[in-house]
Structure formats: structure tokens, C-alpha cells
Amino acid sequence: MSRIRGSGNKNTELRLISFFKAAQITGWRRGSRAIGRPDFVFPQKRIAVFVDGCYWHGCPRHSARRNQTEYWKDKIAKNRQRDRRVTRALREQGWRVLRVWEHELAKKDWARLCKKVHQVLG
Ligand SMILES: [Zn+2]
């Protein structure tokens, strides 16, 4: 289950890359070693991007609907805590942090995603 690892997963990362290409957004890199291992960074602008899977990161729109055992509820709560810690730690080091939900990667929502990304990228 590759979904457990990291913030997003290969599939969501590839979808964000397709989006970047379609939106002609350049300057991003993968495989950053910054705190929390962001999925993408814009090193010039010091922006860290995480793609958060709806289930594992407790998206308010999708995660709550599924049947969850206590074990998973606890695990997801811990993921969310870690996400907040990572975001805070990066901000303290002068990064701006952009978190994209898995569900925001749907092609039909790319216009909205584009606005969100440009709000941070400038
Ligand atoms: Zn979601």
C-alpha cells in the first residue's frame, strides 16, 4: 500500500505535474530534502508544495464519510498533527507552504486549483 507512505503518492504527484504543465507553471522541483520532505518545491521562491491524500490526511470533504475504525481515526489524526507541525516548522524557516488536496487535482477543477496555486506563487 504505497498510499501510506509520504504525503501524497506517485499518482497524485503525477497528476500535479500534469497540472503544472497544462498551466505552464515552471520552476518546481521534486525530491526536496526540506523539512517534511515536500512533494514539490519552488526553490527560488521558497515555496513548499504537499499533495495530501484525502483519506490519510483527513480531508474534511472525503475522509469523514468513510467507515473508520478507531485505529485509522487515530492514525489520520496523527497524520494531521504531523502536517500542521511540518507546515509550522517550514514557515519558521521562511518557507511558504501550499497544501493541495487529492480531490483538488480533478481535471474539471483545474481552473480553481490554478487560482489557488497562483495566490501563493504570485
Ligand atoms: Zn478530499
Backbone and ligand atoms as CSV (ligand in chain L), in Angstrom:
chain,resi,resn,atom,element,x,y,z
A,1,MET,N,N,0.834,-1.212,0.000
A,1,MET,CA,C,0.000,0.000,0.000
A,1,MET,C,C,0.860,1.250,0.000
A,2,SER,N,N,1.172,1.689,-1.174
A,2,SER,CA,C,2.069,2.838,-1.279
A,2,SER,C,C,1.428,4.108,-0.739
A,3,ARG,N,N,0.110,4.096,-0.606
A,3,ARG,CA,C,-0.582,5.311,-0.168
A,3,ARG,C,C,-0.202,5.721,1.249
A,4,ILE,N,N,0.226,4.740,2.035
A,4,ILE,CA,C,0.543,5.053,3.425
A,4,ILE,C,C,1.773,5.950,3.513
A,5,ARG,N,N,2.691,5.748,2.596
A,5,ARG,CA,C,3.944,6.498,2.660
A,5,ARG,C,C,3.779,7.922,2.204
A,6,GLY,N,N,4.533,8.794,2.882
A,6,GLY,CA,C,4.658,10.170,2.418
A,6,GLY,C,C,3.366,10.935,2.502
A,7,SER,N,N,3.356,12.023,1.827
A,7,SER,CA,C,2.227,12.934,1.893
A,7,SER,C,C,1.174,12.526,0.873
A,8,GLY,N,N,1.514,12.608,-0.365
A,8,GLY,CA,C,0.602,12.142,-1.403
A,8,GLY,C,C,1.104,10.799,-1.862
A,9,ASN,N,N,0.977,10.486,-3.096
A,9,ASN,CA,C,1.580,9.281,-3.642
A,9,ASN,C,C,1.940,9.558,-5.085
A,10,LYS,N,N,2.550,8.561,-5.689
A,10,LYS,CA,C,3.037,8.723,-7.060
A,10,LYS,C,C,1.948,9.262,-7.990
A,11,ASN,N,N,0.786,8.673,-7.864
A,11,ASN,CA,C,-0.305,9.043,-8.747
A,11,ASN,C,C,-0.718,10.514,-8.577
A,12,THR,N,N,-0.887,10.948,-7.338
A,12,THR,CA,C,-1.283,12.341,-7.125
A,12,THR,C,C,-0.153,13.286,-7.551
A,13,GLU,N,N,1.085,12.857,-7.319
A,13,GLU,CA,C,2.204,13.699,-7.749
A,13,GLU,C,C,2.213,13.857,-9.269
A,14,LEU,N,N,1.976,12.750,-9.959
A,14,LEU,CA,C,1.972,12.823,-11.423
A,14,LEU,C,C,0.821,13.700,-11.924
A,15,ARG,N,N,-0.299,13.644,-11.200
A,15,ARG,CA,C,-1.418,14.489,-11.609
A,15,ARG,C,C,-1.089,15.964,-11.409
A,16,LEU,N,N,-0.367,16.261,-10.334
A,16,LEU,CA,C,0.013,17.663,-10.127
A,16,LEU,C,C,1.013,18.111,-11.198
A,17,ILE,N,N,1.896,17.199,-11.601
A,17,ILE,CA,C,2.835,17.544,-12.675
A,17,ILE,C,C,2.082,17.836,-13.973
A,18,SER,N,N,1.081,17.020,-14.285
A,18,SER,CA,C,0.264,17.292,-15.480
A,18,SER,C,C,-0.370,18.667,-15.380
A,19,PHE,N,N,-0.846,18.970,-14.175
A,19,PHE,CA,C,-1.463,20.274,-13.974
A,19,PHE,C,C,-0.442,21.398,-14.194
A,20,PHE,N,N,0.743,21.271,-13.573
A,20,PHE,CA,C,1.778,22.301,-13.739
A,20,PHE,C,C,2.077,22.531,-15.216
A,21,LYS,N,N,2.173,21.410,-15.956
A,21,LYS,CA,C,2.492,21.519,-17.384
A,21,LYS,C,C,1.372,22.229,-18.136
A,22,ALA,N,N,0.133,21.802,-17.860
A,22,ALA,CA,C,-1.014,22.410,-18.545
A,22,ALA,C,C,-1.127,23.886,-18.203
A,23,ALA,N,N,-0.828,24.229,-16.962
A,23,ALA,CA,C,-0.955,25.622,-16.516
A,23,ALA,C,C,0.320,26.424,-16.796
A,24,GLN,N,N,1.283,25.763,-17.425
A,24,GLN,CA,C,2.574,26.392,-17.757
A,24,GLN,C,C,3.258,26.990,-16.538
A,25,ILE,N,N,3.201,26.238,-15.466
A,25,ILE,CA,C,3.875,26.649,-14.236
A,25,ILE,C,C,5.237,25.969,-14.193
A,26,THR,N,N,6.274,26.761,-14.095
A,26,THR,CA,C,7.636,26.219,-14.125
A,26,THR,C,C,8.374,26.578,-12.834
A,27,GLY,N,N,9.563,26.036,-12.713
A,27,GLY,CA,C,10.407,26.381,-11.571
A,27,GLY,C,C,10.284,25.431,-10.400
A,28,TRP,N,N,9.494,24.375,-10.547
A,28,TRP,CA,C,9.317,23.424,-9.452
A,28,TRP,C,C,10.323,22.288,-9.544
A,29,ARG,N,N,10.566,21.693,-8.413
A,29,ARG,CA,C,11.449,20.526,-8.323
A,29,ARG,C,C,10.792,19.471,-7.462
A,30,ARG,N,N,11.192,18.240,-7.692
A,30,ARG,CA,C,10.728,17.155,-6.820
A,30,ARG,C,C,11.874,16.704,-5.934
A,31,GLY,N,N,11.540,15.873,-4.950
A,31,GLY,CA,C,12.567,15.226,-4.139
A,31,GLY,C,C,13.330,16.173,-3.238
A,32,SER,N,N,12.665,17.180,-2.726
A,32,SER,CA,C,13.335,18.117,-1.828
A,32,SER,C,C,13.639,17.457,-0.489
A,33,ARG,N,N,14.727,17.908,0.125
A,33,ARG,CA,C,15.078,17.392,1.445
A,33,ARG,C,C,14.696,18.376,2.541
A,34,ALA,N,N,13.891,19.355,2.212
A,34,ALA,CA,C,13.430,20.309,3.228
A,34,ALA,C,C,12.587,19.570,4.261
A,35,ILE,N,N,12.331,20.224,5.387
A,35,ILE,CA,C,11.548,19.616,6.476
A,35,ILE,C,C,10.257,19.003,5.943
A,36,GLY,N,N,9.984,17.775,6.360
A,36,GLY,CA,C,8.737,17.123,5.979
A,36,GLY,C,C,8.749,16.580,4.562
A,37,ARG,N,N,9.905,16.713,3.888
A,37,ARG,CA,C,10.017,16.217,2.507
A,37,ARG,C,C,8.841,16.634,1.628
A,38,PRO,N,N,8.759,17.907,1.324
A,38,PRO,CA,C,7.645,18.348,0.463
A,38,PRO,C,C,7.656,17.580,-0.866
A,39,ASP,N,N,6.473,17.365,-1.422
A,39,ASP,CA,C,6.386,16.650,-2.696
A,39,ASP,C,C,7.028,17.467,-3.819
A,40,PHE,N,N,6.844,18.778,-3.723
A,40,PHE,CA,C,7.441,19.689,-4.702
A,40,PHE,C,C,7.936,20.934,-3.970
A,41,VAL,N,N,8.955,21.548,-4.519
A,41,VAL,CA,C,9.351,22.856,-4.014
A,41,VAL,C,C,9.604,23.788,-5.197
A,42,PHE,N,N,9.414,25.053,-4.934
A,42,PHE,CA,C,9.867,26.096,-5.849
A,42,PHE,C,C,11.035,26.756,-5.131
A,43,PRO,N,N,12.267,26.255,-5.369
A,43,PRO,CA,C,13.399,26.703,-4.556
A,43,PRO,C,C,13.655,28.207,-4.646
A,44,GLN,N,N,13.488,28.765,-5.823
A,44,GLN,CA,C,13.719,30.208,-5.993
A,44,GLN,C,C,12.799,31.035,-5.101
A,45,LYS,N,N,11.555,30.609,-5.072
A,45,LYS,CA,C,10.556,31.373,-4.312
A,45,LYS,C,C,10.384,30.845,-2.893
A,46,ARG,N,N,11.081,29.761,-2.591
A,46,ARG,CA,C,10.967,29.153,-1.264
A,46,ARG,C,C,9.516,28.799,-0.930
A,47,ILE,N,N,8.940,28.034,-1.832
A,47,ILE,CA,C,7.576,27.561,-1.639
A,47,ILE,C,C,7.607,26.031,-1.615
A,48,ALA,N,N,6.966,25.473,-0.614
A,48,ALA,CA,C,6.879,24.017,-0.500
A,48,ALA,C,C,5.460,23.583,-0.808
A,49,VAL,N,N,5.345,22.526,-1.607
A,49,VAL,CA,C,4.026,22.044,-2.004
A,49,VAL,C,C,3.846,20.594,-1.546
A,50,PHE,N,N,2.727,20.351,-0.865
A,50,PHE,CA,C,2.378,18.995,-0.468
A,50,PHE,C,C,1.075,18.609,-1.155
A,51,VAL,N,N,1.038,17.397,-1.662
A,51,VAL,CA,C,-0.222,16.872,-2.171
A,51,VAL,C,C,-0.719,15.888,-1.134
A,52,ASP,N,N,-1.816,16.225,-0.483
A,52,ASP,CA,C,-2.314,15.404,0.609
A,52,ASP,C,C,-3.445,14.495,0.153
A,53,GLY,N,N,-3.258,13.204,0.343
A,53,GLY,CA,C,-4.317,12.250,0.029
A,53,GLY,C,C,-5.508,12.493,0.940
A,54,CYS,N,N,-6.711,12.483,0.348
A,54,CYS,CA,C,-7.921,12.819,1.106
A,54,CYS,C,C,-8.102,11.927,2.327
A,55,TYR,N,N,-7.859,10.648,2.147
A,55,TYR,CA,C,-8.129,9.725,3.248
A,55,TYR,C,C,-7.088,9.853,4.351
A,56,TRP,N,N,-5.836,9.709,3.996
A,56,TRP,CA,C,-4.769,9.636,5.001
A,56,TRP,C,C,-4.543,10.946,5.714
A,57,HIS,N,N,-4.911,12.025,5.089
A,57,HIS,CA,C,-4.649,13.321,5.709
A,57,HIS,C,C,-5.927,13.966,6.224
A,58,GLY,N,N,-7.006,13.214,6.188
A,58,GLY,CA,C,-8.234,13.660,6.834
A,58,GLY,C,C,-8.901,14.849,6.165
A,59,CYS,N,N,-9.036,14.782,4.841
A,59,CYS,CA,C,-9.753,15.836,4.132
A,59,CYS,C,C,-11.176,15.948,4.682
A,60,PRO,N,N,-11.623,17.155,5.033
A,60,PRO,CA,C,-12.950,17.294,5.626
A,60,PRO,C,C,-14.065,16.850,4.684
A,61,ARG,N,N,-13.817,16.911,3.408
A,61,ARG,CA,C,-14.867,16.583,2.455
A,61,ARG,C,C,-15.026,15.078,2.227
A,62,HIS,N,N,-13.918,14.340,2.298
A,62,HIS,CA,C,-13.991,12.925,1.931
A,62,HIS,C,C,-13.662,11.936,3.042
A,63,SER,N,N,-12.839,12.333,3.940
A,63,SER,CA,C,-12.358,11.366,4.920
A,63,SER,C,C,-13.442,10.946,5.903
A,64,ALA,N,N,-14.260,11.895,6.319
A,64,ALA,CA,C,-15.239,11.642,7.368
A,64,ALA,C,C,-16.328,10.667,6.928
A,65,ARG,N,N,-16.556,10.602,5.641
A,65,ARG,CA,C,-17.646,9.764,5.135
A,65,ARG,C,C,-17.349,8.281,5.210
A,66,ARG,N,N,-16.088,7.942,5.198
A,66,ARG,CA,C,-15.758,6.529,5.143
A,66,ARG,C,C,-15.861,5.895,6.531
A,67,ASN,N,N,-16.083,4.628,6.516
A,67,ASN,CA,C,-16.085,3.897,7.783
A,67,ASN,C,C,-14.666,3.823,8.305
A,68,GLN,N,N,-14.495,4.290,9.485
A,68,GLN,CA,C,-13.155,4.261,10.053
A,68,GLN,C,C,-13.163,3.575,11.399
A,69,THR,N,N,-12.220,2.713,11.566
A,69,THR,CA,C,-12.043,2.103,12.880
A,69,THR,C,C,-11.283,3.096,13.741
A,70,GLU,N,N,-11.270,2.839,15.033
A,70,GLU,CA,C,-10.525,3.716,15.947
A,70,GLU,C,C,-9.067,3.799,15.529
A,71,TYR,N,N,-8.538,2.641,15.118
A,71,TYR,CA,C,-7.133,2.588,14.719
A,71,TYR,C,C,-6.841,3.603,13.616
A,72,TRP,N,N,-7.692,3.639,12.604
A,72,TRP,CA,C,-7.439,4.558,11.487
A,72,TRP,C,C,-7.745,5.995,11.846
A,73,LYS,N,N,-8.780,6.175,12.666
A,73,LYS,CA,C,-9.070,7.542,13.117
A,73,LYS,C,C,-7.862,8.138,13.800
A,74,ASP,N,N,-7.260,7.312,14.664
A,74,ASP,CA,C,-6.088,7.742,15.405
A,74,ASP,C,C,-4.918,8.031,14.452
A,75,LYS,N,N,-4.744,7.144,13.497
A,75,LYS,CA,C,-3.650,7.296,12.548
A,75,LYS,C,C,-3.821,8.584,11.717
A,76,ILE,N,N,-5.044,8.821,11.275
A,76,ILE,CA,C,-5.305,10.008,10.470
A,76,ILE,C,C,-5.119,11.271,11.322
A,77,ALA,N,N,-5.588,11.217,12.574
A,77,ALA,CA,C,-5.401,12.367,13.473
A,77,ALA,C,C,-3.916,12.666,13.640
A,78,LYS,N,N,-3.114,11.621,13.736
A,78,LYS,CA,C,-1.664,11.822,13.886
A,78,LYS,C,C,-1.056,12.403,12.612
A,79,ASN,N,N,-1.524,11.932,11.478
A,79,ASN,CA,C,-1.042,12.499,10.212
A,79,ASN,C,C,-1.333,13.999,10.158
A,80,ARG,N,N,-2.549,14.365,10.575
A,80,ARG,CA,C,-2.929,15.779,10.517
A,80,ARG,C,C,-2.063,16.608,11.451
A,81,GLN,N,N,-1.801,16.050,12.643
A,81,GLN,CA,C,-0.926,16.759,13.576
A,81,GLN,C,C,0.457,16.967,12.967
A,82,ARG,N,N,0.973,15.902,12.352
A,82,ARG,CA,C,2.292,15.998,11.746
A,82,ARG,C,C,2.282,17.023,10.608
A,83,ASP,N,N,1.203,17.029,9.814
A,83,ASP,CA,C,1.094,18.001,8.724
A,83,ASP,C,C,1.187,19.428,9.273
A,84,ARG,N,N,0.468,19.666,10.372
A,84,ARG,CA,C,0.489,21.019,10.941
A,84,ARG,C,C,1.866,21.372,11.478
A,85,ARG,N,N,2.514,20.386,12.119
A,85,ARG,CA,C,3.853,20.619,12.650
A,85,ARG,C,C,4.824,20.960,11.533
A,86,VAL,N,N,4.757,20.186,10.459
A,86,VAL,CA,C,5.657,20.396,9.324
A,86,VAL,C,C,5.422,21.784,8.715
A,87,THR,N,N,4.152,22.131,8.529
A,87,THR,CA,C,3.820,23.434,7.958
A,87,THR,C,C,4.404,24.550,8.827
A,88,ARG,N,N,4.216,24.421,10.134
A,88,ARG,CA,C,4.711,25.450,11.047
A,88,ARG,C,C,6.242,25.545,10.986
A,89,ALA,N,N,6.902,24.386,11.014
A,89,ALA,CA,C,8.369,24.370,11.007
A,89,ALA,C,C,8.912,24.992,9.725
A,90,LEU,N,N,8.272,24.695,8.607
A,90,LEU,CA,C,8.728,25.274,7.339
A,90,LEU,C,C,8.538,26.785,7.339
A,91,ARG,N,N,7.376,27.228,7.839
A,91,ARG,CA,C,7.109,28.671,7.877
A,91,ARG,C,C,8.133,29.396,8.730
A,92,GLU,N,N,8.507,28.756,9.836
A,92,GLU,CA,C,9.513,29.377,10.703
A,92,GLU,C,C,10.834,29.544,9.978
A,93,GLN,N,N,11.080,28.707,8.988
A,93,GLN,CA,C,12.322,28.828,8.215
A,93,GLN,C,C,12.122,29.661,6.948
A,94,GLY,N,N,11.024,30.356,6.891
A,94,GLY,CA,C,10.830,31.291,5.784
A,94,GLY,C,C,10.208,30.693,4.530
A,95,TRP,N,N,9.683,29.473,4.652
A,95,TRP,CA,C,9.007,28.884,3.501
A,95,TRP,C,C,7.544,29.302,3.492
A,96,ARG,N,N,6.988,29.351,2.313
A,96,ARG,CA,C,5.538,29.407,2.202
A,96,ARG,C,C,5.079,27.996,1.852
A,97,VAL,N,N,3.966,27.596,2.400
A,97,VAL,CA,C,3.530,26.207,2.253
A,97,VAL,C,C,2.186,26.162,1.538
A,98,LEU,N,N,2.153,25.375,0.489
A,98,LEU,CA,C,0.923,25.175,-0.267
A,98,LEU,C,C,0.524,23.713,-0.121
A,99,ARG,N,N,-0.679,23.502,0.407
A,99,ARG,CA,C,-1.174,22.129,0.529
A,99,ARG,C,C,-2.333,21.922,-0.431
A,100,VAL,N,N,-2.203,20.916,-1.255
A,100,VAL,CA,C,-3.222,20.628,-2.257
A,100,VAL,C,C,-3.872,19.298,-1.890
A,101,TRP,N,N,-5.194,19.293,-1.780
A,101,TRP,CA,C,-5.898,18.034,-1.536
A,101,TRP,C,C,-5.953,17.228,-2.817
A,102,GLU,N,N,-5.908,15.927,-2.606
A,102,GLU,CA,C,-6.052,14.997,-3.730
A,102,GLU,C,C,-7.272,15.350,-4.589
A,103,HIS,N,N,-8.400,15.691,-3.941
A,103,HIS,CA,C,-9.629,15.934,-4.710
A,103,HIS,C,C,-9.551,17.224,-5.534
A,104,GLU,N,N,-8.599,18.089,-5.195
A,104,GLU,CA,C,-8.454,19.330,-5.968
A,104,GLU,C,C,-7.732,19.097,-7.293
A,105,LEU,N,N,-7.236,17.862,-7.477
A,105,LEU,CA,C,-6.484,17.556,-8.689
A,105,LEU,C,C,-7.371,17.098,-9.840
A,106,ALA,N,N,-8.671,16.962,-9.583
A,106,ALA,CA,C,-9.578,16.557,-10.657
A,106,ALA,C,C,-9.509,17.590,-11.779
A,107,LYS,N,N,-9.415,17.076,-12.990
A,107,LYS,CA,C,-9.196,17.962,-14.135
A,107,LYS,C,C,-10.260,19.057,-14.245
A,108,LYS,N,N,-11.496,18.694,-13.914
A,108,LYS,CA,C,-12.576,19.677,-14.022
A,108,LYS,C,C,-12.392,20.839,-13.036
A,109,ASP,N,N,-11.567,20.633,-12.009
A,109,ASP,CA,C,-11.345,21.678,-11.008
A,109,ASP,C,C,-10.033,22.423,-11.200
A,110,TRP,N,N,-9.383,22.208,-12.343
A,110,TRP,CA,C,-8.072,22.804,-12.544
A,110,TRP,C,C,-8.105,24.335,-12.550
A,111,ALA,N,N,-9.198,24.907,-13.006
A,111,ALA,CA,C,-9.279,26.366,-13.023
A,111,ALA,C,C,-9.196,26.904,-11.590
A,112,ARG,N,N,-9.908,26.222,-10.692
A,112,ARG,CA,C,-9.898,26.633,-9.288
A,112,ARG,C,C,-8.512,26.415,-8.673
A,113,LEU,N,N,-7.924,25.258,-8.998
A,113,LEU,CA,C,-6.590,24.937,-8.495
A,113,LEU,C,C,-5.574,25.969,-8.983
A,114,CYS,N,N,-5.749,26.385,-10.214
A,114,CYS,CA,C,-4.851,27.370,-10.809
A,114,CYS,C,C,-4.864,28.669,-9.998
A,115,LYS,N,N,-6.049,29.089,-9.601
A,115,LYS,CA,C,-6.178,30.300,-8.777
A,115,LYS,C,C,-5.467,30.118,-7.445
A,116,LYS,N,N,-5.721,28.989,-6.828
A,116,LYS,CA,C,-5.119,28.699,-5.529
A,116,LYS,C,C,-3.596,28.709,-5.608
A,117,VAL,N,N,-3.061,28.073,-6.632
A,117,VAL,CA,C,-1.615,27.992,-6.781
A,117,VAL,C,C,-1.026,29.378,-7.042
A,118,HIS,N,N,-1.695,30.136,-7.898
A,118,HIS,CA,C,-1.160,31.461,-8.225
A,118,HIS,C,C,-1.254,32.443,-7.062
A,119,GLN,N,N,-2.186,32.190,-6.151
A,119,GLN,CA,C,-2.238,33.046,-4.958
A,119,GLN,C,C,-0.945,32.939,-4.163
A,120,VAL,N,N,-0.353,31.750,-4.184
A,120,VAL,CA,C,0.894,31.551,-3.450
A,120,VAL,C,C,2.103,31.908,-4.313
A,121,LEU,N,N,2.062,31.505,-5.557
A,121,LEU,CA,C,3.206,31.732,-6.459
A,121,LEU,C,C,3.354,33.202,-6.839
A,122,GLY,N,N,2.238,33.887,-6.883
A,122,GLY,CA,C,2.257,35.281,-7.297
A,122,GLY,C,C,2.307,35.405,-8.812
L,1,ZN,ZN,ZN,-10.991,15.337,-0.449
